[in-house]
Every structure is written in C-alpha cells, then in structure tokens.
C-alpha cells in the first residue's frame, strides 16, 4: 500500500501499476486535467506538479515532471497540483499574476508554468535558482509568450499568509502519520499481459541486498528520469522494480575525511551548492544539466549507474580522481570511477551489487580545473560533448594531467595520449597544439543526431585550447552565471 497527501486528504492505494505515472493517475483516475501531457519525457514542463517532502519536521516543496514520476514514489509525500492552488473564484497569487499580466495564450502550458512559479513562490527549496529564466527553463510555451510570463513572475510579491497555507502544522502532522515504517511492497496483476508485477521500496541497505538476491532481474529506480522514458517512450513492461528513494543511507551528502561523499540517491538539486563550492564550473554544469524539475528528481548515482556515454557528471568526476563505492552481498568495495565503465551498456557491477556513493576529493592548490558542456540548446539539452580538465601546473610546467570526455566513445573515458603529451612539458601554445593532436589517438567518435564525428573531435581539441587560454587570461572567455 502507498499513502500520500493531496488537498489535505490522505490517499491510500492498495495496489497499482508500479510504473503508472502520476500524470496518468491524475488525468485518468482522478479526472484532474489541469496537469497536461506534452512530451511525456520530462522536457516541456506542461505536466509539472509540486511534491512536498518531510525534512527535519518541515515540508520542502519541489517541482517535478509528473509524466516520468511513478505513482508509488509518492509514498509518504504530499502532491500539489494546479487545482490545489485555487479556483476561478479564489486564485492563488501566482495564478492571479499570470491572469493580470495576460501571460497565457492557448493555455496548454500555463498550469506547468504556474506550478514551477508556485515552487519558487514557496521558496522552501534552498537549491532553487534566483533567476526567473532558470526557474522556468524546464517549461516550454509553444505560443512563445515568454515575455508576459516572465513579467508576471517578476511581479510576484510573496504573501506570508498565503505561503502558510502550505506546509503548516496540519500538513506536517499528516505527513508524519504516513511515513513508511516498513519497506513498501505493492503487487499488480496486469490482465493485459497475464503477469504479476511488483514494486518494492526498501528502507535499509540490508533489505535492498535481500531483494536483489530474490529478484536478480529487478530494475533499480533512483530518480526515474531515465527509466521513466523506458515506459513512456519505449513502452517497456517492467515486471519488478525496486525504488531506492526510501533508503536513507543512500541519501548521505557530507564530508568523509577530505572527500565529499555523495550518496547514490542524492539529487542534483541537493548536491548543487556543495559541488559549486568545490569549483564554480561544477555548479555551472549542474545548472545546465536538465531543468529544475529534472534536477529535483534525477540523482548523480543514477546517472553513473546508467552508464550513458553522454552523461554530464562522469567526465568532471573522473578528472577529479573520484572513486565509486559499490555494495552488495559480498560487502563494500571501491574503485576509480573511470574503471566502472567497461564498454557501452556494460558496467563493473557484480551480481547483487548497486552503486552506493561517489567520493570526490578536494582540488589541490596547483590544479587548474575546467569543465565544459556542449549542446545544441544552452538549457535543458543532452550534451553532444562534455569535457573536463584537471591539470597540475607548477612554475610553467605540467606536472599532472587528468582529462576526460563524454560523447567521444561508448563510455566516459580519459584521454590518455593527450595527458601523456602534456605531462612534463611546458604549459605553452606549442604543447597545447601537440596535446590536442594526441586526442586523435584517444578517440574515434561517432556521428549521430547531436553532432558529427568531425565536429566532436574538433570541439574536443578546441576545449583544450579554451582551458589554456582561460588559464592565461585574467578574464574568463565565458561568464559563469551566479547560482
């Protein structure tokens, strides 16, 4: 059984399709049609809802994409939809600002914009950007009515009385009453496929290890920002799923000796400020990685475990000498992050193992670090290429080099020939040209819908030149937006 709060009422669902999305449940089961389906892949924001989570006896509200958020993941949380905010006779201040500013045309995308702005209005998320453009980067308007929407957003003056309608003592008490005390188990008989499907949400790592032993073919769910598309776009039938979002031990974000320990279930939005404190480029990379909605669901551990060759976080984490912690029936082991990726679609995961955490060491004082994301759109786009450079330079000479790229091979991979061309050489133009040529020995990129082979290679070489030029100039060649 799953339990969650909606409109101040506790909803209890004994059995459901484990991969039914919140969007489907709202529209088809509850006939709450304010939440729209536009892309069904977390890109357009028309399906945006807000999730309230109990953290330290207070409710933290975050915008998420209902189209790729599975219904069982609501267990123990509050769901807020556009219908919850107000009615035609009593509009919420966000809705009123949109109406007063004529900030809607066809109206299809409007509820999603309202919900993103509502999450910002509540300001319960310390990782939420200050800039309106960043807050709304995950919401698309096909009528191109962005100017009045932005003006409406900027006109909002938070009303403390209105804000207290949400997350007050009554809501805290209700959420406390439905927090899971045992691992969630839900079965679903699908008459269309004559099969029994299961959803598990363990509370502890011990329970997780037992479940993986009992169900070796189970799909692990972290943020579902990838797995959700398997269901909505590929129409895959997932017979057994194990959600990790209730395993508290996997949500650790703390200093572990000199390292920053990022648990596998730490979301991008939670890790953002800590990564930015390590280096501004890391903060900028996370800001451009998806939208607020995607970062509020997606996890760094899930991105690594998925093994995508164009995932944005592995290249900089590899360049920083990060280590991966894996756990399973034989205990815990660590390995360099780059060794986890064996080949396309294959990672170094033994039977019953799962990604537990990534350990990120601090930057040494003599390290020049840069990371760059190249994509067709600046915001909310998958990379064609991501490059990261960690170069140790002393007295004008390169004493160490770790360079990693995503998008040039079947896995995130170090540019070892390029590194070798740099180490021991003077940090000058001639060395950079020689090292850039060496990248040709490291990779044979492919041509696909995001970029051609030649574009990828030339861009990778140019990124090395860019890092060099930035190191020699007092003014960066790009401006990092404050987050």
GIKA-V533108 format. One record per residue. N is the residue number from 1. PHI is phi in whole degrees, 0 to 359 (NA if undefined). NEAR is the number of other C-alpha atoms within 12 Angstrom. D_FIRST is the distance of its C-alpha to the first C-alpha in Angstrom with 1 decimal. Layout:
<<N PHI NEAR D_FIRST> <N PHI NEAR D_FIRST>>
This chain:
<<1 NA 31 0.0> <2 245 34 3.8> <3 227 32 6.7> <4 207 36 10.3> <5 256 37 13.7> <6 215 32 16.0> <7 56 23 19.4> <8 67 26 18.8> <9 244 21 16.0> <10 276 26 12.4> <11 259 25 10.2> <12 241 20 6.8> <13 239 25 5.5> <14 289 19 4.3> <15 211 24 6.3> <16 206 30 8.7> <17 299 35 11.8> <18 302 42 11.2> <19 247 44 14.5> <20 292 33 14.4> <21 277 36 16.1> <22 300 42 15.7> <23 300 42 19.1> <24 298 29 18.4> <25 297 29 15.5> <26 296 31 17.9> <27 281 22 20.9> <28 268 17 19.8> <29 268 16 16.9> <30 254 17 18.0> <31 52 14 21.7> <32 259 23 22.1> <33 266 23 24.9> <34 295 33 26.3> <35 281 40 24.4> <36 255 37 26.5> <37 253 32 26.5> <38 250 28 29.7> <39 252 24 29.6> <40 60 32 26.0> <41 214 35 26.7> <42 79 47 26.5> <43 257 35 30.3> <44 265 39 31.1> <45 82 46 28.8> <46 296 41 28.6> <47 265 47 24.8> <48 301 53 24.7> <49 234 48 22.1> <50 240 50 21.7> <51 253 41 18.9> <52 257 39 19.2> <53 241 37 18.3> <54 276 32 19.1> <55 229 19 22.0> <56 54 10 24.4> <57 61 20 23.3> <58 222 24 24.1> <59 263 35 22.3> <60 252 34 23.5> <61 259 37 23.3> <62 220 43 23.7> <63 279 50 24.3> <64 221 52 22.5> <65 270 52 22.8> <66 291 52 20.0> <67 287 45 21.4> <68 232 45 20.4> <69 249 47 17.3> <70 286 40 14.2> <71 305 40 11.4> <72 299 43 8.7> <73 289 46 11.5> <74 282 43 11.2> <75 307 45 8.6> <76 82 41 10.9> <77 241 43 13.5> <78 251 40 15.7> <79 251 46 16.6> <80 240 45 20.2> <81 243 44 22.0> <82 297 38 25.6> <83 291 29 25.0> <84 292 30 23.7> <85 292 35 27.0> <86 186 24 29.4> <87 237 15 31.1> <88 299 13 34.5> <89 273 9 35.9> <90 215 14 34.4> <91 286 20 34.0> <92 290 32 32.5> <93 308 31 35.4> <94 294 41 34.2> <95 296 37 34.2> <96 295 28 37.6> <97 296 30 39.1> <98 295 36 38.2> <99 291 25 39.7> <100 296 19 42.8> <101 268 24 43.4> <102 50 22 43.2> <103 268 33 40.7> <104 213 31 39.2> <105 242 20 40.9> <106 289 14 38.9> <107 91 25 35.8> <108 297 28 33.3> <109 275 37 32.7> <110 303 42 33.1> <111 301 43 29.4> <112 294 50 28.7> <113 299 52 31.8> <114 301 49 30.9> <115 290 49 27.5> <116 296 50 29.2> <117 290 52 31.8> <118 297 45 29.4> <119 300 44 27.8> <120 292 37 31.4> <121 301 39 32.4> <122 291 37 29.9> <123 50 27 31.2> <124 265 27 28.4> <125 250 33 28.5> <126 294 21 31.5> <127 269 34 31.6> <128 289 38 32.0> <129 297 34 35.4> <130 275 22 38.2> <131 275 20 39.6> <132 302 29 38.5> <133 301 32 39.1> <134 287 32 36.7> <135 301 45 34.0> <136 257 42 34.4> <137 298 36 35.1> <138 267 41 31.8> <139 240 46 32.6> <140 255 33 35.2> <141 244 30 37.3> <142 288 18 39.0> <143 275 17 41.5> <144 55 18 42.6> <145 264 25 42.4> <146 293 27 41.7> <147 300 20 44.6> <148 293 24 43.6> <149 295 41 40.0> <150 295 31 41.2> <151 296 22 43.6> <152 298 29 40.9> <153 297 38 38.8> <154 287 25 41.8> <155 277 23 42.7> <156 293 26 39.5> <157 240 21 40.3> <158 307 22 37.1> <159 256 15 37.0> <160 298 14 35.6> <161 296 14 34.8> <162 295 21 32.8> <163 298 24 31.0> <164 285 20 29.9> <165 298 22 28.0> <166 243 36 25.2> <167 78 35 23.9> <168 283 23 25.6> <169 304 17 24.9> <170 296 21 22.6> <171 292 33 20.3> <172 301 29 20.6> <173 297 23 19.7> <174 296 30 16.6> <175 292 36 15.4> <176 300 27 16.4> <177 286 21 14.2> <178 243 28 10.9> <179 293 29 12.0> <180 299 28 10.0> <181 250 19 12.0> <182 225 19 10.9> <183 300 30 10.2> <184 284 38 6.9> <185 230 31 6.9> <186 221 32 6.1> <187 250 25 9.0> <188 213 29 11.1> <189 268 19 14.4> <190 260 20 16.9> <191 296 10 19.8> <192 287 11 22.0> <193 238 12 22.1> <194 50 11 21.5> <195 218 16 19.2> <196 264 22 15.9> <197 241 30 14.2> <198 227 32 11.8> <199 230 40 10.2> <200 235 41 10.5> <201 224 40 11.0> <202 293 34 13.2> <203 262 28 14.7> <204 231 25 18.1> <205 292 34 20.7> <206 298 22 21.1> <207 298 27 17.6> <208 298 39 18.3> <209 299 32 21.6> <210 297 22 20.2> <211 295 35 17.7> <212 294 31 20.7> <213 290 21 22.8> <214 283 17 20.5> <215 229 22 19.9> <216 296 22 23.1> <217 264 18 22.7> <218 293 29 19.4> <219 267 35 19.7> <220 277 38 19.2> <221 245 44 18.0> <222 258 43 19.6> <223 263 41 20.3> <224 67 46 20.0> <225 288 38 23.4> <226 261 34 24.8> <227 299 36 21.9> <228 303 40 21.1> <229 287 27 24.6> <230 301 21 24.2> <231 276 26 21.8> <232 281 30 23.6> <233 253 17 27.1> <234 268 14 27.3> <235 55 14 24.7> <236 281 15 23.6> <237 263 28 20.9> <238 264 31 18.8> <239 287 29 17.6> <240 227 32 15.9> <241 235 39 15.1> <242 236 46 14.7> <243 273 43 14.3> <244 261 42 16.6> <245 287 43 15.9> <246 260 36 14.5> <247 278 32 17.5> <248 299 24 19.8> <249 297 27 22.8> <250 271 36 22.8> <251 256 30 23.2> <252 289 25 26.6> <253 225 32 29.5> <254 199 23 32.6> <255 284 19 36.1> <256 240 17 36.4> <257 68 11 40.1> <258 282 15 41.8> <259 269 24 38.9> <260 269 29 36.1> <261 265 33 32.9> <262 246 39 30.2> <263 299 39 26.8> <264 299 43 25.2> <265 259 42 22.5> <266 285 38 25.0> <267 281 38 25.2> <268 305 44 28.6> <269 296 39 28.6> <270 282 34 28.2> <271 274 39 30.8> <272 307 37 33.3> <273 294 28 35.5> <274 291 29 35.7> <275 292 39 36.8> <276 296 26 39.2> <277 291 17 40.7> <278 290 28 41.5> <279 194 30 43.3> <280 303 24 43.4> <281 297 36 43.1> <282 293 38 39.7> <283 297 33 38.6> <284 294 34 40.2> <285 298 45 38.5> <286 294 43 35.0> <287 300 45 36.0> <288 269 39 36.9> <289 275 42 33.9> <290 70 43 31.8> <291 245 40 31.1> <292 304 49 29.4> <293 299 55 26.2> <294 293 45 26.5> <295 292 42 27.4> <296 283 48 24.5> <297 248 41 22.1> <298 294 42 24.4> <299 240 44 25.1> <300 293 46 28.4> <301 297 44 27.0> <302 295 40 25.2> <303 298 38 28.6> <304 291 47 30.4> <305 298 42 28.2> <306 293 38 28.4> <307 72 37 32.1> <308 295 32 33.3> <309 290 38 37.1> <310 243 36 37.0> <311 295 43 34.3> <312 280 44 36.0> <313 280 54 35.1> <314 304 47 36.4> <315 303 47 40.1> <316 293 43 40.6> <317 293 50 38.5> <318 294 42 40.7> <319 301 43 43.8> <320 275 42 42.9> <321 65 34 42.7> <322 290 34 38.9> <323 244 30 37.4> <324 252 40 34.0> <325 252 33 32.0> <326 245 36 30.1> <327 224 31 28.1> <328 185 27 27.1> <329 295 23 27.8> <330 263 15 31.5> <331 105 17 30.9> <332 247 21 31.7> <333 222 23 34.5> <334 238 25 36.0> <335 208 25 38.0> <336 302 25 39.7> <337 303 38 37.5> <338 296 38 40.0> <339 282 26 39.8> <340 289 35 36.1> <341 268 32 37.0> <342 271 21 38.9> <343 202 18 39.3> <344 305 21 37.5> <345 78 19 34.0> <346 229 20 34.5> <347 239 29 33.7> <348 279 30 34.5> <349 240 29 31.1> <350 281 21 31.4> <351 306 20 28.9> <352 83 30 25.8> <353 271 32 26.9> <354 214 46 25.4> <355 288 46 27.0> <356 258 42 26.7> <357 193 39 29.1> <358 240 49 32.3> <359 250 36 35.3> <360 251 37 37.8> <361 284 27 41.2> <362 286 28 43.3> <363 280 27 46.2> <364 289 19 49.6> <365 302 14 52.3> <366 268 20 54.3> <367 269 24 51.4> <368 271 33 51.6> <369 240 40 48.1> <370 216 45 47.2> <371 220 43 44.4> <372 224 41 44.4> <373 249 41 42.1> <374 246 34 43.8> <375 211 28 42.1> <376 294 15 43.3> <377 259 16 41.5> <378 292 23 41.7> <379 254 30 38.1> <380 55 34 34.9> <381 217 28 36.4> <382 285 30 36.0> <383 290 35 39.1> <384 277 37 42.0> <385 200 45 43.0> <386 226 45 42.1> <387 235 51 44.7> <388 222 43 44.8> <389 226 42 47.9> <390 234 43 48.4> <391 240 39 52.2> <392 272 32 54.1> <393 233 27 57.5> <394 225 19 60.3> <395 51 13 63.8> <396 77 21 63.3> <397 234 21 62.1> <398 276 29 58.8> <399 257 24 57.9> <400 204 31 54.3> <401 206 37 52.1> <402 228 40 48.5> <403 232 48 47.8> <404 225 48 44.7> <405 231 51 43.8> <406 245 45 40.9> <407 97 44 41.7> <408 256 44 44.9> <409 213 36 43.5> <410 287 24 40.6> <411 218 38 39.1> <412 299 46 39.7> <413 209 44 43.1> <414 282 40 45.9> <415 263 40 49.3> <416 290 26 51.3> <417 293 24 54.7> <418 297 35 54.5> <419 300 34 53.7> <420 296 28 56.7> <421 290 30 58.9> <422 270 39 58.1> <423 295 28 58.2> <424 87 22 61.7> <425 261 28 62.9> <426 292 24 64.0> <427 276 33 61.6> <428 215 24 63.6> <429 299 21 63.7> <430 297 16 65.2> <431 297 26 62.5> <432 297 31 59.8> <433 296 25 61.4> <434 295 26 61.7> <435 291 37 58.1> <436 295 35 56.9> <437 296 27 58.8> <438 292 26 57.1> <439 299 38 53.7> <440 299 26 55.1> <441 281 22 55.1> <442 275 28 51.5> <443 222 32 49.7> <444 231 24 50.1> <445 292 33 47.6> <446 257 22 46.5> <447 261 18 46.9> <448 214 16 43.9> <449 293 14 42.7> <450 269 22 42.5> <451 189 24 46.0> <452 276 19 48.9> <453 302 23 49.9> <454 295 19 53.0> <455 298 25 51.2> <456 298 35 48.7> <457 294 35 51.5> <458 297 24 53.8> <459 293 30 51.0> <460 300 42 50.1> <461 296 36 53.8> <462 293 24 54.1> <463 293 34 51.2> <464 296 46 53.2> <465 299 29 56.2> <466 297 28 54.0> <467 299 33 52.9> <468 296 34 56.6> <469 298 22 57.9> <470 294 20 55.3> <471 288 27 56.4> <472 262 17 60.0> <473 242 12 59.5> <474 286 9 58.9> <475 251 11 57.0> <476 297 16 53.9> <477 278 18 54.1> <478 217 17 50.8> <479 261 11 49.4> <480 275 21 46.1> <481 286 19 44.3> <482 296 15 43.2> <483 243 29 39.5>>
